[in-house]
């Protein structure tokens, strides 16, 4: 792409975890519309998450539940992070969890 950042333009990962759950991840910077969605399908229900519009939908054969979350902004995220550090709360991930996530990303990139 023409982005001037040090990042991969696209990635598709397909795998299974230790419980034999199939997992697929599709990241794409080529798409001209901003999309941040997560789909989860289980034996009992389907879950749809739209991160941009802050919508969560949980649907099974009988019911559908829709939740719209309040709007967060970057400033509030930084404030929450600082409060977590100062007051030892657990709203954001800690440093070790962040390192663990980065290690997972590095492993995926090397597959």
Secondary structure as a PSIPRED ss2 file (coil, helix, strand):
# PSIPRED VFORMAT (PSIPRED V4.0)

   1 X C   1.000  0.000  0.000
   2 X C   1.000  0.000  0.000
   3 X C   1.000  0.000  0.000
   4 X C   1.000  0.000  0.000
   5 X C   1.000  0.000  0.000
   6 X C   1.000  0.000  0.000
   7 X C   1.000  0.000  0.000
   8 X C   1.000  0.000  0.000
   9 X C   1.000  0.000  0.000
  10 X E   0.000  0.000  1.000
  11 X E   0.000  0.000  1.000
  12 X E   0.000  0.000  1.000
  13 X E   0.000  0.000  1.000
  14 X E   0.000  0.000  1.000
  15 X E   0.000  0.000  1.000
  16 X E   0.000  0.000  1.000
  17 X C   1.000  0.000  0.000
  18 X C   1.000  0.000  0.000
  19 X C   1.000  0.000  0.000
  20 X C   1.000  0.000  0.000
  21 X C   1.000  0.000  0.000
  22 X E   0.000  0.000  1.000
  23 X E   0.000  0.000  1.000
  24 X E   0.000  0.000  1.000
  25 X E   0.000  0.000  1.000
  26 X E   0.000  0.000  1.000
  27 X E   0.000  0.000  1.000
  28 X E   0.000  0.000  1.000
  29 X C   1.000  0.000  0.000
  30 X C   1.000  0.000  0.000
  31 X C   1.000  0.000  0.000
  32 X C   1.000  0.000  0.000
  33 X C   1.000  0.000  0.000
  34 X C   1.000  0.000  0.000
  35 X C   1.000  0.000  0.000
  36 X C   1.000  0.000  0.000
  37 X E   0.000  0.000  1.000
  38 X E   0.000  0.000  1.000
  39 X E   0.000  0.000  1.000
  40 X E   0.000  0.000  1.000
  41 X E   0.000  0.000  1.000
  42 X C   1.000  0.000  0.000
  43 X C   1.000  0.000  0.000
  44 X C   1.000  0.000  0.000
  45 X C   1.000  0.000  0.000
  46 X E   0.000  0.000  1.000
  47 X E   0.000  0.000  1.000
  48 X E   0.000  0.000  1.000
  49 X E   0.000  0.000  1.000
  50 X E   0.000  0.000  1.000
  51 X C   1.000  0.000  0.000
  52 X C   1.000  0.000  0.000
  53 X C   1.000  0.000  0.000
  54 X C   1.000  0.000  0.000
  55 X E   0.000  0.000  1.000
  56 X E   0.000  0.000  1.000
  57 X E   0.000  0.000  1.000
  58 X E   0.000  0.000  1.000
  59 X E   0.000  0.000  1.000
  60 X C   1.000  0.000  0.000
  61 X C   1.000  0.000  0.000
  62 X C   1.000  0.000  0.000
  63 X C   1.000  0.000  0.000
  64 X E   0.000  0.000  1.000
  65 X E   0.000  0.000  1.000
  66 X E   0.000  0.000  1.000
  67 X E   0.000  0.000  1.000
  68 X E   0.000  0.000  1.000
  69 X C   1.000  0.000  0.000
  70 X C   1.000  0.000  0.000
  71 X C   1.000  0.000  0.000
  72 X C   1.000  0.000  0.000
  73 X C   1.000  0.000  0.000
  74 X H   0.000  1.000  0.000
  75 X H   0.000  1.000  0.000
  76 X H   0.000  1.000  0.000
  77 X H   0.000  1.000  0.000
  78 X H   0.000  1.000  0.000
  79 X H   0.000  1.000  0.000
  80 X H   0.000  1.000  0.000
  81 X H   0.000  1.000  0.000
  82 X H   0.000  1.000  0.000
  83 X H   0.000  1.000  0.000
  84 X H   0.000  1.000  0.000
  85 X H   0.000  1.000  0.000
  86 X H   0.000  1.000  0.000
  87 X H   0.000  1.000  0.000
  88 X C   1.000  0.000  0.000
  89 X C   1.000  0.000  0.000
  90 X C   1.000  0.000  0.000
  91 X C   1.000  0.000  0.000
  92 X C   1.000  0.000  0.000
  93 X C   1.000  0.000  0.000
  94 X C   1.000  0.000  0.000
  95 X H   0.000  1.000  0.000
  96 X H   0.000  1.000  0.000
  97 X H   0.000  1.000  0.000
  98 X H   0.000  1.000  0.000
  99 X H   0.000  1.000  0.000
 100 X H   0.000  1.000  0.000
 101 X H   0.000  1.000  0.000
 102 X H   0.000  1.000  0.000
 103 X H   0.000  1.000  0.000
 104 X H   0.000  1.000  0.000
 105 X H   0.000  1.000  0.000
 106 X H   0.000  1.000  0.000
 107 X H   0.000  1.000  0.000
 108 X H   0.000  1.000  0.000
 109 X H   0.000  1.000  0.000
 110 X C   1.000  0.000  0.000
 111 X C   1.000  0.000  0.000
